[in-house]
């Protein structure tokens, strides 16, 4: 992955039933990274391993704003 800022790995296992949602909280501190705020966006990419199935991948754009 190019320009990767950080990686968070959740190694726990859980079962999600149909129509249920599972939330895995994490923190990403922007001040720990040199980010070009003129571009004002980063991308959050996720990869979920699903046992006996096809893994799930997703990418979301996150707007970044500099506050003084």
PDB file of N, CA, C, O and CB in Angstrom:
ATOM      1  N   UNK A   1       0.854  -1.169   0.000  1.00  0.00           N
ATOM      2  CA  UNK A   1       0.000   0.000   0.000  1.00  0.00           C
ATOM      3  C   UNK A   1       0.901   1.233   0.000  1.00  0.00           C
ATOM      4  O   UNK A   1       1.829   1.316   0.805  1.00  0.00           O
ATOM      5  CB  UNK A   1      -0.973  -0.003   1.228  1.00  0.00           C
ATOM      6  N   UNK A   2       0.647   2.174  -0.873  1.00  0.00           N
ATOM      7  CA  UNK A   2       1.470   3.370  -0.934  1.00  0.00           C
ATOM      8  C   UNK A   2       0.994   4.420   0.061  1.00  0.00           C
ATOM      9  O   UNK A   2      -0.204   4.570   0.303  1.00  0.00           O
ATOM     10  CB  UNK A   2       1.465   3.943  -2.344  1.00  0.00           C
ATOM     11  N   UNK A   3       1.944   5.138   0.629  1.00  0.00           N
ATOM     12  CA  UNK A   3       1.664   6.219   1.581  1.00  0.00           C
ATOM     13  C   UNK A   3       0.837   5.766   2.775  1.00  0.00           C
ATOM     14  O   UNK A   3      -0.016   6.511   3.256  1.00  0.00           O
ATOM     15  CB  UNK A   3       0.948   7.341   0.882  1.00  0.00           C
ATOM     16  N   UNK A   4       1.077   4.572   3.248  1.00  0.00           N
ATOM     17  CA  UNK A   4       0.343   4.064   4.406  1.00  0.00           C
ATOM     18  C   UNK A   4       0.812   4.791   5.660  1.00  0.00           C
ATOM     19  O   UNK A   4       2.010   4.843   5.939  1.00  0.00           O
ATOM     20  CB  UNK A   4       0.534   2.530   4.559  1.00  0.00           C
ATOM     21  N   UNK A   5      -0.122   5.351   6.411  1.00  0.00           N
ATOM     22  CA  UNK A   5       0.209   6.113   7.612  1.00  0.00           C
ATOM     23  C   UNK A   5       0.285   5.243   8.855  1.00  0.00           C
ATOM     24  O   UNK A   5       1.165   5.435   9.695  1.00  0.00           O
ATOM     25  CB  UNK A   5      -0.805   7.202   7.824  1.00  0.00           C
ATOM     26  N   UNK A   6      -0.615   4.304   8.979  1.00  0.00           N
ATOM     27  CA  UNK A   6      -0.677   3.493  10.189  1.00  0.00           C
ATOM     28  C   UNK A   6      -1.462   2.220   9.907  1.00  0.00           C
ATOM     29  O   UNK A   6      -2.246   2.155   8.960  1.00  0.00           O
ATOM     30  CB  UNK A   6      -1.319   4.284  11.353  1.00  0.00           C
ATOM     31  N   UNK A   7      -1.243   1.219  10.735  1.00  0.00           N
ATOM     32  CA  UNK A   7      -1.973  -0.040  10.625  1.00  0.00           C
ATOM     33  C   UNK A   7      -2.510  -0.415  11.990  1.00  0.00           C
ATOM     34  O   UNK A   7      -1.791  -0.351  12.988  1.00  0.00           O
ATOM     35  CB  UNK A   7      -1.072  -1.167  10.058  1.00  0.00           C
ATOM     36  N   UNK A   8      -3.756  -0.801  12.034  1.00  0.00           N
ATOM     37  CA  UNK A   8      -4.382  -1.278  13.265  1.00  0.00           C
ATOM     38  C   UNK A   8      -4.874  -2.689  12.988  1.00  0.00           C
ATOM     39  O   UNK A   8      -5.649  -2.913  12.059  1.00  0.00           O
ATOM     40  CB  UNK A   8      -5.561  -0.331  13.737  1.00  0.00           C
ATOM     41  N   UNK A   9      -4.422  -3.636  13.795  1.00  0.00           N
ATOM     42  CA  UNK A   9      -4.833  -5.027  13.606  1.00  0.00           C
ATOM     43  C   UNK A   9      -5.643  -5.474  14.813  1.00  0.00           C
ATOM     44  O   UNK A   9      -5.175  -5.402  15.949  1.00  0.00           O
ATOM     45  CB  UNK A   9      -3.602  -5.953  13.396  1.00  0.00           C
ATOM     46  N   UNK A  10      -6.855  -5.933  14.556  1.00  0.00           N
ATOM     47  CA  UNK A  10      -7.707  -6.504  15.589  1.00  0.00           C
ATOM     48  C   UNK A  10      -7.697  -8.008  15.367  1.00  0.00           C
ATOM     49  O   UNK A  10      -8.193  -8.495  14.351  1.00  0.00           O
ATOM     50  CB  UNK A  10      -9.176  -5.910  15.546  1.00  0.00           C
ATOM     51  N   UNK A  11      -7.133  -8.739  16.316  1.00  0.00           N
ATOM     52  CA  UNK A  11      -6.961 -10.179  16.131  1.00  0.00           C
ATOM     53  C   UNK A  11      -8.018 -10.999  16.863  1.00  0.00           C
ATOM     54  O   UNK A  11      -7.905 -12.222  16.942  1.00  0.00           O
ATOM     55  CB  UNK A  11      -5.589 -10.595  16.598  1.00  0.00           C
ATOM     56  N   UNK A  12      -9.032 -10.345  17.395  1.00  0.00           N
ATOM     57  CA  UNK A  12     -10.085 -11.064  18.106  1.00  0.00           C
ATOM     58  C   UNK A  12     -11.023 -11.783  17.155  1.00  0.00           C
ATOM     59  O   UNK A  12     -11.045 -11.515  15.954  1.00  0.00           O
ATOM     60  CB  UNK A  12     -10.873 -10.110  18.975  1.00  0.00           C
ATOM     61  N   UNK A  13     -11.783 -12.684  17.704  1.00  0.00           N
ATOM     62  CA  UNK A  13     -12.774 -13.408  16.914  1.00  0.00           C
ATOM     63  C   UNK A  13     -14.153 -13.208  17.523  1.00  0.00           C
ATOM     64  O   UNK A  13     -14.301 -13.190  18.744  1.00  0.00           O
ATOM     65  CB  UNK A  13     -12.427 -14.914  16.834  1.00  0.00           C
ATOM     66  N   UNK A  14     -15.157 -13.058  16.675  1.00  0.00           N
ATOM     67  CA  UNK A  14     -16.531 -12.955  17.143  1.00  0.00           C
ATOM     68  C   UNK A  14     -17.456 -13.381  16.018  1.00  0.00           C
ATOM     69  O   UNK A  14     -17.066 -13.399  14.850  1.00  0.00           O
ATOM     70  CB  UNK A  14     -16.859 -11.512  17.621  1.00  0.00           C
ATOM     71  N   UNK A  15     -18.661 -13.717  16.374  1.00  0.00           N
ATOM     72  CA  UNK A  15     -19.667 -14.124  15.401  1.00  0.00           C
ATOM     73  C   UNK A  15     -20.706 -13.019  15.283  1.00  0.00           C
ATOM     74  O   UNK A  15     -21.202 -12.508  16.286  1.00  0.00           O
ATOM     75  CB  UNK A  15     -20.331 -15.471  15.806  1.00  0.00           C
ATOM     76  N   UNK A  16     -21.025 -12.662  14.058  1.00  0.00           N
ATOM     77  CA  UNK A  16     -22.041 -11.642  13.800  1.00  0.00           C
ATOM     78  C   UNK A  16     -23.206 -12.336  13.101  1.00  0.00           C
ATOM     79  O   UNK A  16     -23.060 -12.859  11.996  1.00  0.00           O
ATOM     80  CB  UNK A  16     -21.468 -10.450  12.927  1.00  0.00           C
ATOM     81  N   UNK A  17     -24.348 -12.333  13.750  1.00  0.00           N
ATOM     82  CA  UNK A  17     -25.543 -12.948  13.168  1.00  0.00           C
ATOM     83  C   UNK A  17     -26.115 -12.048  12.074  1.00  0.00           C
ATOM     84  O   UNK A  17     -25.743 -10.880  11.964  1.00  0.00           O
ATOM     85  CB  UNK A  17     -26.610 -13.218  14.260  1.00  0.00           C
ATOM     86  N   UNK A  18     -27.008 -12.594  11.280  1.00  0.00           N
ATOM     87  CA  UNK A  18     -27.650 -11.828  10.213  1.00  0.00           C
ATOM     88  C   UNK A  18     -28.330 -10.594  10.785  1.00  0.00           C
ATOM     89  O   UNK A  18     -28.999 -10.661  11.816  1.00  0.00           O
ATOM     90  CB  UNK A  18     -28.669 -12.697   9.457  1.00  0.00           C
ATOM     91  N   UNK A  19     -28.152  -9.466  10.106  1.00  0.00           N
ATOM     92  CA  UNK A  19     -28.748  -8.174  10.463  1.00  0.00           C
ATOM     93  C   UNK A  19     -28.203  -7.595  11.769  1.00  0.00           C
ATOM     94  O   UNK A  19     -28.784  -6.654  12.309  1.00  0.00           O
ATOM     95  CB  UNK A  19     -30.243  -8.320  10.572  1.00  0.00           C
ATOM     96  N   UNK A  20     -27.108  -8.136  12.280  1.00  0.00           N
ATOM     97  CA  UNK A  20     -26.448  -7.565  13.459  1.00  0.00           C
ATOM     98  C   UNK A  20     -25.239  -6.759  13.012  1.00  0.00           C
ATOM     99  O   UNK A  20     -24.706  -6.968  11.922  1.00  0.00           O
ATOM    100  CB  UNK A  20     -26.025  -8.679  14.464  1.00  0.00           C
ATOM    101  N   UNK A  21     -24.812  -5.836  13.865  1.00  0.00           N
ATOM    102  CA  UNK A  21     -23.652  -4.994  13.593  1.00  0.00           C
ATOM    103  C   UNK A  21     -22.646  -5.191  14.713  1.00  0.00           C
ATOM    104  O   UNK A  21     -23.016  -5.224  15.887  1.00  0.00           O
ATOM    105  CB  UNK A  21     -24.056  -3.493  13.461  1.00  0.00           C
ATOM    106  N   UNK A  22     -21.380  -5.321  14.357  1.00  0.00           N
ATOM    107  CA  UNK A  22     -20.307  -5.423  15.345  1.00  0.00           C
ATOM    108  C   UNK A  22     -19.397  -4.215  15.165  1.00  0.00           C
ATOM    109  O   UNK A  22     -18.973  -3.917  14.049  1.00  0.00           O
ATOM    110  CB  UNK A  22     -19.504  -6.772  15.194  1.00  0.00           C
ATOM    111  N   UNK A  23     -19.097  -3.522  16.252  1.00  0.00           N
ATOM    112  CA  UNK A  23     -18.242  -2.342  16.210  1.00  0.00           C
ATOM    113  C   UNK A  23     -16.920  -2.639  16.894  1.00  0.00           C
ATOM    114  O   UNK A  23     -16.892  -3.179  18.000  1.00  0.00           O
ATOM    115  CB  UNK A  23     -18.934  -1.136  16.872  1.00  0.00           C
ATOM    116  N   UNK A  24     -15.822  -2.285  16.232  1.00  0.00           N
ATOM    117  CA  UNK A  24     -14.484  -2.453  16.803  1.00  0.00           C
ATOM    118  C   UNK A  24     -13.869  -1.058  16.904  1.00  0.00           C
ATOM    119  O   UNK A  24     -13.438  -0.502  15.894  1.00  0.00           O
ATOM    120  CB  UNK A  24     -13.583  -3.429  15.927  1.00  0.00           C
ATOM    121  N   UNK A  25     -13.823  -0.487  18.110  1.00  0.00           N
ATOM    122  CA  UNK A  25     -13.288   0.870  18.259  1.00  0.00           C
ATOM    123  C   UNK A  25     -11.763   0.899  18.109  1.00  0.00           C
ATOM    124  O   UNK A  25     -11.074  -0.056  18.470  1.00  0.00           O
ATOM    125  CB  UNK A  25     -13.687   1.445  19.620  1.00  0.00           C
ATOM    126  N   UNK A  26     -11.255   1.998  17.577  1.00  0.00           N
ATOM    127  CA  UNK A  26      -9.815   2.227  17.487  1.00  0.00           C
ATOM    128  C   UNK A  26      -9.581   3.726  17.450  1.00  0.00           C
ATOM    129  O   UNK A  26     -10.504   4.501  17.197  1.00  0.00           O
ATOM    130  CB  UNK A  26      -9.197   1.527  16.229  1.00  0.00           C
ATOM    131  N   UNK A  27      -8.332   4.138  17.706  1.00  0.00           N
ATOM    132  CA  UNK A  27      -7.977   5.557  17.658  1.00  0.00           C
ATOM    133  C   UNK A  27      -6.871   5.765  16.642  1.00  0.00           C
ATOM    134  O   UNK A  27      -5.952   4.953  16.525  1.00  0.00           O
ATOM    135  CB  UNK A  27      -7.539   6.072  19.053  1.00  0.00           C
ATOM    136  N   UNK A  28      -6.972   6.856  15.914  1.00  0.00           N
ATOM    137  CA  UNK A  28      -5.963   7.242  14.937  1.00  0.00           C
ATOM    138  C   UNK A  28      -5.684   8.716  15.158  1.00  0.00           C
ATOM    139  O   UNK A  28      -6.535   9.560  14.876  1.00  0.00           O
ATOM    140  CB  UNK A  28      -6.430   6.953  13.458  1.00  0.00           C
ATOM    141  N   UNK A  29      -4.500   9.033  15.662  1.00  0.00           N
ATOM    142  CA  UNK A  29      -4.173  10.420  15.992  1.00  0.00           C
ATOM    143  C   UNK A  29      -3.446  11.081  14.823  1.00  0.00           C
ATOM    144  O   UNK A  29      -2.315  10.722  14.496  1.00  0.00           O
ATOM    145  CB  UNK A  29      -3.309  10.489  17.273  1.00  0.00           C
ATOM    146  N   UNK A  30      -4.108  12.041  14.206  1.00  0.00           N
ATOM    147  CA  UNK A  30      -3.521  12.721  13.053  1.00  0.00           C
ATOM    148  C   UNK A  30      -2.261  13.494  13.406  1.00  0.00           C
ATOM    149  O   UNK A  30      -1.373  13.643  12.567  1.00  0.00           O
ATOM    150  CB  UNK A  30      -4.527  13.657  12.441  1.00  0.00           C
ATOM    151  N   UNK A  31      -2.170  13.988  14.635  1.00  0.00           N
ATOM    152  CA  UNK A  31      -0.997  14.777  15.001  1.00  0.00           C
ATOM    153  C   UNK A  31       0.279  13.938  15.027  1.00  0.00           C
ATOM    154  O   UNK A  31       1.376  14.494  15.077  1.00  0.00           O
ATOM    155  CB  UNK A  31      -1.210  15.423  16.354  1.00  0.00           C
ATOM    156  N   UNK A  32       0.155  12.616  14.994  1.00  0.00           N
ATOM    157  CA  UNK A  32       1.326  11.739  14.957  1.00  0.00           C
ATOM    158  C   UNK A  32       1.872  11.558  13.542  1.00  0.00           C
ATOM    159  O   UNK A  32       2.871  10.864  13.353  1.00  0.00           O
ATOM    160  CB  UNK A  32       0.978  10.386  15.546  1.00  0.00           C
ATOM    161  N   UNK A  33       1.232  12.169  12.549  1.00  0.00           N
ATOM    162  CA  UNK A  33       1.610  11.960  11.154  1.00  0.00           C
ATOM    163  C   UNK A  33       1.703  13.297  10.427  1.00  0.00           C
ATOM    164  O   UNK A  33       0.975  14.243  10.726  1.00  0.00           O
ATOM    165  CB  UNK A  33       0.599  11.035  10.450  1.00  0.00           C
ATOM    166  N   UNK A  34       2.620  13.345   9.465  1.00  0.00           N
ATOM    167  CA  UNK A  34       2.775  14.537   8.633  1.00  0.00           C
ATOM    168  C   UNK A  34       1.811  14.420   7.455  1.00  0.00           C
ATOM    169  O   UNK A  34       2.093  13.726   6.478  1.00  0.00           O
ATOM    170  CB  UNK A  34       4.261  14.702   8.139  1.00  0.00           C
ATOM    171  N   UNK A  35       0.678  15.101   7.554  1.00  0.00           N
ATOM    172  CA  UNK A  35      -0.373  14.994   6.539  1.00  0.00           C
ATOM    173  C   UNK A  35      -0.495  16.316   5.790  1.00  0.00           C
ATOM    174  O   UNK A  35      -0.482  17.390   6.392  1.00  0.00           O
ATOM    175  CB  UNK A  35      -1.731  14.606   7.185  1.00  0.00           C
ATOM    176  N   UNK A  36      -0.614  16.222   4.479  1.00  0.00           N
ATOM    177  CA  UNK A  36      -0.829  17.390   3.637  1.00  0.00           C
ATOM    178  C   UNK A  36      -2.286  17.833   3.787  1.00  0.00           C
ATOM    179  O   UNK A  36      -3.178  17.262   3.159  1.00  0.00           O
ATOM    180  CB  UNK A  36      -0.483  17.081   2.142  1.00  0.00           C
ATOM    181  N   UNK A  37      -2.525  18.843   4.612  1.00  0.00           N
ATOM    182  CA  UNK A  37      -3.905  19.272   4.856  1.00  0.00           C
ATOM    183  C   UNK A  37      -4.494  20.035   3.670  1.00  0.00           C
ATOM    184  O   UNK A  37      -5.693  20.311   3.655  1.00  0.00           O
ATOM    185  CB  UNK A  37      -3.965  20.141   6.103  1.00  0.00           C
ATOM    186  N   UNK A  38      -3.673  20.380   2.679  1.00  0.00           N
ATOM    187  CA  UNK A  38      -4.207  21.016   1.473  1.00  0.00           C
ATOM    188  C   UNK A  38      -5.059  20.005   0.695  1.00  0.00           C
ATOM    189  O   UNK A  38      -6.040  20.373   0.048  1.00  0.00           O
ATOM    190  CB  UNK A  38      -3.052  21.566   0.580  1.00  0.00           C
ATOM    191  N   UNK A  39      -4.676  18.753   0.766  1.00  0.00           N
ATOM    192  CA  UNK A  39      -5.436  17.695   0.105  1.00  0.00           C
ATOM    193  C   UNK A  39      -6.708  17.385   0.894  1.00  0.00           C
ATOM    194  O   UNK A  39      -7.704  16.946   0.318  1.00  0.00           O
ATOM    195  CB  UNK A  39      -4.574  16.422  -0.050  1.00  0.00           C
ATOM    196  N   UNK A  40      -6.680  17.603   2.168  1.00  0.00           N
ATOM    197  CA  UNK A  40      -7.750  17.485   3.167  1.00  0.00           C
ATOM    198  C   UNK A  40      -8.561  16.184   3.143  1.00  0.00           C
ATOM    199  O   UNK A  40      -9.758  16.192   3.431  1.00  0.00           O
ATOM    200  CB  UNK A  40      -8.679  18.608   2.992  1.00  0.00           C
ATOM    201  N   UNK A  41      -7.917  15.084   2.804  1.00  0.00           N
ATOM    202  CA  UNK A  41      -8.608  13.803   2.924  1.00  0.00           C
ATOM    203  C   UNK A  41      -7.598  12.669   3.081  1.00  0.00           C
ATOM    204  O   UNK A  41      -6.479  12.722   2.571  1.00  0.00           O
ATOM    205  CB  UNK A  41      -9.508  13.555   1.697  1.00  0.00           C
ATOM    206  N   UNK A  42      -8.032  11.661   3.797  1.00  0.00           N
ATOM    207  CA  UNK A  42      -7.283  10.421   3.900  1.00  0.00           C
ATOM    208  C   UNK A  42      -8.259   9.293   3.592  1.00  0.00           C
ATOM    209  O   UNK A  42      -9.471   9.502   3.561  1.00  0.00           O
ATOM    210  CB  UNK A  42      -6.620  10.250   5.323  1.00  0.00           C
ATOM    211  N   UNK A  43      -7.736   8.125   3.369  1.00  0.00           N
ATOM    212  CA  UNK A  43      -8.582   6.975   3.051  1.00  0.00           C
ATOM    213  C   UNK A  43      -8.397   5.910   4.114  1.00  0.00           C
ATOM    214  O   UNK A  43      -7.270   5.550   4.454  1.00  0.00           O
ATOM    215  CB  UNK A  43      -8.253   6.408   1.647  1.00  0.00           C
ATOM    216  N   UNK A  44      -9.484   5.414   4.630  1.00  0.00           N
ATOM    217  CA  UNK A  44      -9.492   4.342   5.609  1.00  0.00           C
ATOM    218  C   UNK A  44      -9.816   3.050   4.858  1.00  0.00           C
ATOM    219  O   UNK A  44     -10.906   2.888   4.310  1.00  0.00           O
ATOM    220  CB  UNK A  44     -10.528   4.619   6.767  1.00  0.00           C
ATOM    221  N   UNK A  45      -8.844   2.137   4.847  1.00  0.00           N
ATOM    222  CA  UNK A  45      -9.037   0.867   4.147  1.00  0.00           C
ATOM    223  C   UNK A  45      -9.177  -0.244   5.170  1.00  0.00           C
ATOM    224  O   UNK A  45      -8.405  -0.323   6.125  1.00  0.00           O
ATOM    225  CB  UNK A  45      -7.860   0.574   3.175  1.00  0.00           C
ATOM    226  N   UNK A  46     -10.163  -1.100   4.966  1.00  0.00           N
ATOM    227  CA  UNK A  46     -10.392  -2.206   5.894  1.00  0.00           C
ATOM    228  C   UNK A  46     -10.368  -3.536   5.147  1.00  0.00           C
ATOM    229  O   UNK A  46     -10.731  -3.628   3.974  1.00  0.00           O
ATOM    230  CB  UNK A  46     -11.737  -2.029   6.633  1.00  0.00           C
ATOM    231  N   UNK A  47      -9.929  -4.552   5.867  1.00  0.00           N
ATOM    232  CA  UNK A  47      -9.924  -5.923   5.351  1.00  0.00           C
ATOM    233  C   UNK A  47     -10.437  -6.804   6.474  1.00  0.00           C
ATOM    234  O   UNK A  47      -9.854  -6.843   7.557  1.00  0.00           O
ATOM    235  CB  UNK A  47      -8.483  -6.377   4.862  1.00  0.00           C
ATOM    236  N   UNK A  48     -11.514  -7.505   6.217  1.00  0.00           N
ATOM    237  CA  UNK A  48     -12.114  -8.386   7.217  1.00  0.00           C
ATOM    238  C   UNK A  48     -12.023  -9.819   6.699  1.00  0.00           C
ATOM    239  O   UNK A  48     -12.508 -10.134   5.612  1.00  0.00           O
ATOM    240  CB  UNK A  48     -13.605  -7.985   7.518  1.00  0.00           C
ATOM    241  N   UNK A  49     -11.393 -10.679   7.499  1.00  0.00           N
ATOM    242  CA  UNK A  49     -11.313 -12.098   7.161  1.00  0.00           C
ATOM    243  C   UNK A  49     -12.596 -12.769   7.623  1.00  0.00           C
ATOM    244  O   UNK A  49     -12.975 -12.667   8.789  1.00  0.00           O
ATOM    245  CB  UNK A  49     -10.060 -12.773   7.810  1.00  0.00           C
ATOM    246  N   UNK A  50     -13.253 -13.448   6.712  1.00  0.00           N
ATOM    247  CA  UNK A  50     -14.498 -14.140   7.027  1.00  0.00           C
ATOM    248  C   UNK A  50     -14.258 -15.630   6.818  1.00  0.00           C
ATOM    249  O   UNK A  50     -14.043 -16.081   5.693  1.00  0.00           O
ATOM    250  CB  UNK A  50     -15.692 -13.620   6.140  1.00  0.00           C
ATOM    251  N   UNK A  51     -14.295 -16.387   7.907  1.00  0.00           N
ATOM    252  CA  UNK A  51     -14.019 -17.821   7.864  1.00  0.00           C
ATOM    253  C   UNK A  51     -14.988 -18.531   6.919  1.00  0.00           C
ATOM    254  O   UNK A  51     -16.194 -18.288   6.965  1.00  0.00           O
ATOM    255  CB  UNK A  51     -14.110 -18.427   9.273  1.00  0.00           C
ATOM    256  N   UNK A  52     -14.469 -19.394   6.077  1.00  0.00           N
ATOM    257  CA  UNK A  52     -15.250 -20.189   5.119  1.00  0.00           C
ATOM    258  C   UNK A  52     -16.054 -19.304   4.156  1.00  0.00           C
ATOM    259  O   UNK A  52     -17.158 -19.666   3.750  1.00  0.00           O
ATOM    260  CB  UNK A  52     -16.199 -21.129   5.870  1.00  0.00           C
ATOM    261  N   UNK A  53     -15.499 -18.155   3.799  1.00  0.00           N
ATOM    262  CA  UNK A  53     -16.185 -17.249   2.886  1.00  0.00           C
ATOM    263  C   UNK A  53     -15.148 -16.376   2.191  1.00  0.00           C
ATOM    264  O   UNK A  53     -13.944 -16.581   2.344  1.00  0.00           O
ATOM    265  CB  UNK A  53     -17.232 -16.376   3.638  1.00  0.00           C
ATOM    266  N   UNK A  54     -15.624 -15.416   1.436  1.00  0.00           N
ATOM    267  CA  UNK A  54     -14.752 -14.461   0.765  1.00  0.00           C
ATOM    268  C   UNK A  54     -14.489 -13.302   1.713  1.00  0.00           C
ATOM    269  O   UNK A  54     -15.422 -12.766   2.311  1.00  0.00           O
ATOM    270  CB  UNK A  54     -15.381 -13.960  -0.571  1.00  0.00           C
ATOM    271  N   UNK A  55     -13.221 -12.909   1.857  1.00  0.00           N
ATOM    272  CA  UNK A  55     -12.885 -11.785   2.726  1.00  0.00           C
ATOM    273  C   UNK A  55     -13.565 -10.510   2.229  1.00  0.00           C
ATOM    274  O   UNK A  55     -13.860 -10.370   1.043  1.00  0.00           O
ATOM    275  CB  UNK A  55     -11.356 -11.590   2.793  1.00  0.00           C
ATOM    276  N   UNK A  56     -13.804  -9.592   3.150  1.00  0.00           N
ATOM    277  CA  UNK A  56     -14.459  -8.325   2.811  1.00  0.00           C
ATOM    278  C   UNK A  56     -13.434  -7.195   2.839  1.00  0.00           C
ATOM    279  O   UNK A  56     -12.653  -7.079   3.784  1.00  0.00           O
ATOM    280  CB  UNK A  56     -15.629  -8.023   3.792  1.00  0.00           C
ATOM    281  N   UNK A  57     -13.439  -6.372   1.809  1.00  0.00           N
ATOM    282  CA  UNK A  57     -12.562  -5.208   1.720  1.00  0.00           C
ATOM    283  C   UNK A  57     -13.436  -3.970   1.552  1.00  0.00           C
ATOM    284  O   UNK A  57     -14.486  -4.024   0.910  1.00  0.00           O
ATOM    285  CB  UNK A  57     -11.540  -5.347   0.534  1.00  0.00           C
ATOM    286  N   UNK A  58     -12.996  -2.857   2.132  1.00  0.00           N
ATOM    287  CA  UNK A  58     -13.745  -1.612   1.999  1.00  0.00           C
ATOM    288  C   UNK A  58     -12.767  -0.452   2.055  1.00  0.00           C
ATOM    289  O   UNK A  58     -11.693  -0.569   2.645  1.00  0.00           O
ATOM    290  CB  UNK A  58     -14.830  -1.481   3.109  1.00  0.00           C
ATOM    291  N   UNK A  59     -13.130   0.658   1.450  1.00  0.00           N
ATOM    292  CA  UNK A  59     -12.321   1.877   1.485  1.00  0.00           C
ATOM    293  C   UNK A  59     -13.268   3.061   1.618  1.00  0.00           C
ATOM    294  O   UNK A  59     -14.220   3.196   0.849  1.00  0.00           O
ATOM    295  CB  UNK A  59     -11.419   2.011   0.203  1.00  0.00           C
ATOM    296  N   UNK A  60     -13.001   3.918   2.599  1.00  0.00           N
ATOM    297  CA  UNK A  60     -13.826   5.103   2.819  1.00  0.00           C
ATOM    298  C   UNK A  60     -12.950   6.341   2.855  1.00  0.00           C
ATOM    299  O   UNK A  60     -11.849   6.322   3.405  1.00  0.00           O
ATOM    300  CB  UNK A  60     -14.634   4.977   4.125  1.00  0.00           C
ATOM    301  N   UNK A  61     -13.447   7.416   2.265  1.00  0.00           N
ATOM    302  CA  UNK A  61     -12.743   8.691   2.284  1.00  0.00           C
ATOM    303  C   UNK A  61     -13.123   9.449   3.549  1.00  0.00           C
ATOM    304  O   UNK A  61     -14.301   9.550   3.891  1.00  0.00           O
ATOM    305  CB  UNK A  61     -13.069   9.529   1.018  1.00  0.00           C
ATOM    306  N   UNK A  62     -12.119   9.982   4.241  1.00  0.00           N
ATOM    307  CA  UNK A  62     -12.339  10.735   5.472  1.00  0.00           C
ATOM    308  C   UNK A  62     -11.799  12.145   5.257  1.00  0.00           C
ATOM    309  O   UNK A  62     -10.621  12.318   4.944  1.00  0.00           O
ATOM    310  CB  UNK A  62     -11.650  10.042   6.707  1.00  0.00           C
ATOM    311  N   UNK A  63     -12.648  13.144   5.421  1.00  0.00           N
ATOM    312  CA  UNK A  63     -12.225  14.538   5.277  1.00  0.00           C
ATOM    313  C   UNK A  63     -11.389  14.964   6.486  1.00  0.00           C
ATOM    314  O   UNK A  63     -11.708  14.614   7.622  1.00  0.00           O
ATOM    315  CB  UNK A  63     -13.454  15.468   5.117  1.00  0.00           C
ATOM    316  N   UNK A  64     -10.322  15.716   6.236  1.00  0.00           N
ATOM    317  CA  UNK A  64      -9.424  16.187   7.293  1.00  0.00           C
ATOM    318  C   UNK A  64      -9.380  17.708   7.228  1.00  0.00           C
ATOM    319  O   UNK A  64      -9.161  18.288   6.164  1.00  0.00           O
ATOM    320  CB  UNK A  64      -7.983  15.571   7.146  1.00  0.00           C
ATOM    321  N   UNK A  65      -9.587  18.343   8.369  1.00  0.00           N
ATOM    322  CA  UNK A  65      -9.555  19.802   8.438  1.00  0.00           C
ATOM    323  C   UNK A  65      -8.582  20.237   9.512  1.00  0.00           C
ATOM    324  O   UNK A  65      -8.571  19.682  10.611  1.00  0.00           O
ATOM    325  CB  UNK A  65     -10.958  20.376   8.714  1.00  0.00           C
ATOM    326  N   UNK A  66      -7.775  21.220   9.202  1.00  0.00           N
ATOM    327  CA  UNK A  66      -6.800  21.742  10.158  1.00  0.00           C
ATOM    328  C   UNK A  66      -7.468  22.819  11.000  1.00  0.00           C
ATOM    329  O   UNK A  66      -8.066  23.755  10.470  1.00  0.00           O
ATOM    330  CB  UNK A  66      -5.541  22.307   9.430  1.00  0.00           C
ATOM    331  N   UNK A  67      -7.362  22.677  12.313  1.00  0.00           N
ATOM    332  CA  UNK A  67      -7.876  23.699  13.222  1.00  0.00           C
ATOM    333  C   UNK A  67      -6.702  24.342  13.931  1.00  0.00           C
ATOM    334  O   UNK A  67      -5.755  23.658  14.318  1.00  0.00           O
ATOM    335  CB  UNK A  67      -8.884  23.097  14.246  1.00  0.00           C
ATOM    336  N   UNK A  68      -6.757  25.606  14.099  1.00  0.00           N
ATOM    337  CA  UNK A  68      -5.654  26.349  14.724  1.00  0.00           C
ATOM    338  C   UNK A  68      -5.983  26.642  16.163  1.00  0.00           C
ATOM    339  O   UNK A  68      -5.184  27.260  16.866  1.00  0.00           O
ATOM    340  CB  UNK A  68      -5.366  27.658  13.971  1.00  0.00           C
TER     341      UNK A  68
END
